[in-house]
């Protein structure tokens, strides 16, 4: 009797597992179809808005993107701007997270909630005040450049780099500021899991604060830095609003803006160009996730094992 109940229970469990896997397989297929269409259409000589296998496989969509269009410029702008912004986020999030983790002052909790409040506020609500501040700073930078540099072409080049509006520096700082609050919270939480005993032992061995940070805390904090950097990179890489508001020159456009401009063409929608650009737009985020996946798993599976 007990044996029959066990067999029936096992069969019922197998049926439940099959139903669960069947539902997951259906949902996965449903979610994968748009990505499959983008990938297939990017190699189609005559792509359309419907999913179909290409009659002629070609790389002309990609060559057109980089040769006849501004795909390479958009890609380089995105890589440079988002890469530098991510590095800034990692440096300040690491230092700020460590300081907040080890501080025991009364103002610690209010400061943490004030930091995360910046991330909670919707970005469109910040556009007007942030733009006003950046515009004021931009006037000072342009006045300084025009006073120091007499050559107009050189002044324009420096303005493209150091301007706070319609310049690389302003866009980098805005994107870094938008991603910094969440990164600080991630690093603060991660440093909380690192025992202070490591630092005390290093101090007893005669290590300086810099040596402790470089040789002990930094290797232990790599999973947290990878998680914070991955979230900051992917969020900034997909940001459309900030590049739209703070850049107007074609030379400064990033991939999201290039993808948006492609939809605004009057004559027709070039699905081959759009899908090739979408594949290039997706690849860096996938590559970043593949590199940070191991550290990300360690971060959310318990952090540091003492």
C-alpha positions, 0 to 999 in steps of 0.5 A, a space after each residue: 500500500 505504501 509502495 503504491 502511494 510512493 509510485 503514484 506520488 512520484 508519477 504525480 511529481 513527474 507530471 507536475 515537472 513536465 507541466 512546469 517545464 512545458 510552460 517555461 518552454 512556451 514562455 521562453 519561445 514566446 520571449 525569444 521570437 522577437 530576438 530571433 526576428 532581429 537576428 534573422 532579419 539582420 542577415 536578410 537581403 530583403 527583410 520585412 516586418 514579419 519573421 521568415 527565413 531569408 532567401 539570400 543571406 548577406 552581410 550588406 546590412 552590417 557593411 551599410 551600417 558601418 560604411 554608409 551610415 554613422 554606425 561606427 561613430 555611434 558605437 564609439 561614442 557609446 563605448 567611450 561615454 558609457 565606459 568612462 561613466 561606469 569607471 567613475 561609478 565603480 570608483 566612487 561607489 567603492 569608496 563611498 560604499 566602504 566609508 558608509 559601511 564602516 561609519 557608525 555616525 548618526 547621520 548614516 541612515 538619513 544619508 543612505 535614504 537621501 542617496 537612494 531617493 535620487 534613484 527613486 525620483 523619475 528621470 524626466 522630473 530631474 531634466 529641468 533642474 539638471 539641465 539648468 545647472 549644466 547650462 550654467 556650468 557650460 557657459 563658464 566652460 565655454 567662456 574659459 575655452 574661448 578666452 584661452 584658445 584663439 583658434 576656432 577649430 581648436 576651441 570647437 574640439 575642446 568644447 565638444 569634449 569638456 562642455 556640460 551641454 552638447 559635450 562628452 563631459 556633461 553626458 558622462 557626468 549625468 549618466 554616472 550620477 544617475 547610476 551612482 546611488 544604486 551602486 553605492 547601496 550595492 557596495 555598502 551592502 557588500 562591504 557589510 558582509 566583509 568582516 572587519 577582522 580582515 582589516 584589523 589583522 592587516 593593521 596588526 601586520 603593519 599594512 597601511 590603509 592603502 595596502 589594506 584596500 589594495 591587497 585585501 578589500 579590493 580582491 574581496 570586493 570584486 564580486 560586488 564591483 562586478 555587480 554594481 558595474 554591470 547594473 550601471 553599464 546596462 542601465 546607462 547603455 540603454 539610457 535614451 533620455 539623457 543623451 537626447 536632452 544633453 546632446 544635439 550635435 550629430 558627432 555626439 550621438 550614441 547608439 540609442 539616438 541612432 536607432 531612434 533617428 532611423 525610425 524618423 526617416 521620411 521615405 521608408 523604414 529600412 528593416 535591415 539597417 534597423 535590425 543590424 543596428 539592434 544586434 550591434 546595440 545588444 552585443 556589448 550588454 551581452 558581453 558585459 554580462 558574460 564577463 560579470 556573470 561569475 561575480 554576479 552569482 557570487 554576489 547574490 549567493 552569499 557574498 564573502 564566506 568567512 
